[in-house]
Amino acid sequence: MSSENNNGFFSQAFTGIASSLPAVYAIMPMITLKNKAIEHVTSGRKARGEPFVYDRNILSWYRGVTGFSASFVPTTLIQMVATGAFSEFFSPGAAAVSGGMASAIAVGPAEFVLIQQGKRKSGFVKTVQYMVQNHGIPVFYKGFTLTAGREGVFTYSYMELAPRIKAWMREKGATETQSNFIGGPAAGVFAAIVSQPLDVLKTRMQQEICSMKDAKASFKTVELFTGVGWRMLMVSTAIGIMSYVQGEIKKFQ
């Protein structure tokens, strides 16, 4: 590996880590509440007219944050490095989508464990042990295709769409602060809406360890957008933070 490629790899790795760490702790409560909203539908409680109830103990919203941070940070690293590698062969947009899809190898199992931790109210190690003993290792890749599709949209949005929106806004006379405040979150709203059905079906498959057919049968079409408000807030926050940090890092490169 040449010195130039080496520097490129470490630059991408550093940028991925530095931009994803603050996003993890900002969006973890939103992930918890989004998953609870989906469970409220799939458990039948919503159909029975039962109110949506959430745990008022804020610390409980961070259950699984260790496992999530241990996956989100390296996942972002994979997305950035893979996108850099794919950019040798594809257009920037296609490279970002491909890099995101590749990251599903890491984020899929991590999210499965996170969801099962919340459902079983158990620690990371106990959850992993239980799943291996009762379902085998392949269960960690439940909903893999859906995860890959969602991550492709997400990566494209923060690596390509957000910078394009911000550049367009600056051309139209917006300040850097204005473009940062609006551009990243706008790309996040796009990513959240486009990938919402993928995320809901994936979450259902991982919650109940069921097939795609059974997951689809759990929802009316409109219910595929259950929790979309939390997810729009979550994804726009994550992309806003990540695109801002990545933009600041580029100023020093």
N, C-alpha and C positions, 0 to 999 in steps of 0.2 A: 504493500500500500504506500503510495507516494505521500510526501509530507503534506501536500495540498489536500489530498483526500482525507488524510488523518485529521488535519485541522478542521475540515468540513464536518467530519463525523463528530468530533468532540464539541464543536460549536453547536451543532444540531442537538446533541445530547444535553448540553448545558441549558440551551434555550427551552427544550422540552421539560426538563426538571424544574427550572426556575418559574416557568409560566403555569405549570400544573399544580404545584404545591399550594399556593394561596387559593386556587379555585376549589380544591378538595374540601377545605373547611367552610367555604362559603356556600357550597351547594349540597352538602351532606344532609342537612335538615329537610331540604326540598325533595331529595330522593326518597327519604323516609316517608314523608307525607304523600308523595306521588304514589308510592307502592301501597300505602294504606288506602288511598282512594280507589285504586284498582281492586284491592282485596274486598273493599266495601261492596263493589258490584258483583264480583265473582262468587262471593260467599252467600249471596242472596239477601243480604241485609238491606240493601237499597230497595229491592223489589218488595220487601216486606214493610217498607216505610220507616225502617229504623234510621235514626240520625247518624251522620258521620261523626265518629268520636275519635279524638286523637289524644295521645298521652301528653299531659300538661308538663311533665317532667322533661325539660329541654335536654338534659343529658341523655335521655333515652333516644332522642333524635340522632344522636351520634353513635348509636350501637352499630358496630361493624365498620367504624371509620378507619380503624387500623388496616383491616383487610382492603377497604376501598382505596385508601391512599397507597397501599402496597401494590395496587393494580393500576390505578389511574395514572400515577407518575410514570411507571415504566411503559404503560400503554401509550401515553403521549410521546414518550421517547421513541417508541417503535414507530408511531405515526410519522414523526418528523424525519427519522432516519430512513424509513421505508419510502416516504414521499421523495426524499432526496435521491434515493437509488432509482426509483421509477421515473424520475424526471429526465433521466438519461435516455429514456425510450418513449415516453408519452408527453403529451401537452401538460402544462402545469395543473389544469383542472383534473384531468384523468389521473395524473400521478397522485394528487391529493386523495382522490376517491380510492385508488388502489392501495395507497399507504394506510388509509383508514380501515379498509376491509382486512388488510393483513393483521392489524392490531387485535382483531376479534379472537385470535389465538390466545391472547393473554386476558383480555377483558371479559370474555364469555365466562370462563370458569370462576373468575373473581366475583362477578356479579351474581352468579348462581349461589355461591357461598354466602354473599352478603344478604341475598333475599331469604335464603334458608335460615340464616342467623336470626333475622327479624321474625320469621314465622315460628321458629322453634325456641326463640329466646335463649340461645346458647352461645357459647364462645366459639371463636374461629376453629380451634383445634378439634373440639368435640363435634362440631358440625361436619368438618371434613371427615373425621373418623366414622361418624354415623353414615354418611353418604357412601363412602367407599365400602363399608361392611354390608350395607343394605341394597345398594344400587349399582356399585361398580364404578370404575373411573370414567367410562363413557358418559355418564349422567352429567358430568361437569360441562359438557358441550351441548346441553339442551338448548335449542333455539340458536344454534351457531350461525346459520344462514341469515336469520333476522338480525342478529347482532352485527354481522359483517356489513349488511346493508345500512344499518343505522350509523355505524362508525364511519362508513364511507361518506355519508351525508354530513356528519359532524365535522370530520377532518377537512372536507372541501370548504365548509362554511367558515372555519376559523383560519385556515391557511390561504384560501383564495378569495372567497366572497367578502369577508370582512375587510381585508386590505383594499379590495376594489371599491367597495362602498366608501371607505374613508378617503381614498384618492379622488373619487368622483366628487365627494362633498368639498374637499379642499379646492378642487378646480372651480367649483361653484361659489367659492368665497368663504366657506366655513373655516373657522379656526381649528387648530390641531385638537384643542380640548373638545370642541363641539363634535368633530368627526370621531374622536375616540369614544365620546359618551354615547353617540348614536350609532355609529357604524358597526361596532362589535355586537351590541345587543340586537340590532336589526338583523344581522346575519344569524344570530342565535334564534330569533323568532322564526325565521325561514327554516332553519334546521329542525326545530322542535315540531313545527306543523307537518313538514314533509315526512319526518321519520316517526311521528307519533304512533300510527297503527303498527309499525314494526316493533316499537318498544313495548306496546301494550300486549301484543301477542307473545312476544319473547318473555315478558315478565310472567304472564299466565303459565306458559310452558315450564318456566323455572320454578314458579310457586308450587304448582300441582304435579310437576314431573309428568306432564301429559304430552300427547301428540299435537301436531299443528291442527289437525282436524278437530280434536276435542277443544283446543284453545279457541278456534274460530266459533265453535258452537256455543261458547260461553257468553258471546257478545252479540248484541244487535249492532248494525253498522255504526250508528251514532255513538255507541258505547266504546268504540275503538278510540274515541277521543276523551275517554275518562282520564282525569288528572292532567289534561293538556295545559291548564293554567299553571299548575306547579311546574310542569315540565318546560313551558315557555320561559318562566322565571329562572328555572335552574339552568337551562342551556344558554339563554341570553346572558346570564351572569357569568357562566364559565367562559363563553366565547369572548365576552367583553373584557374579562380579566386577562385571558390568555393572549388575545390579539394585542392588547395594550402593552403587556410585558414584553411580548416578542418584538413589537415595534420599538420599544425603548432599548432593548438589547441590540437591535440592528444598528442603532445610532453609534454604538461603540465598536462595531465590527469593521 
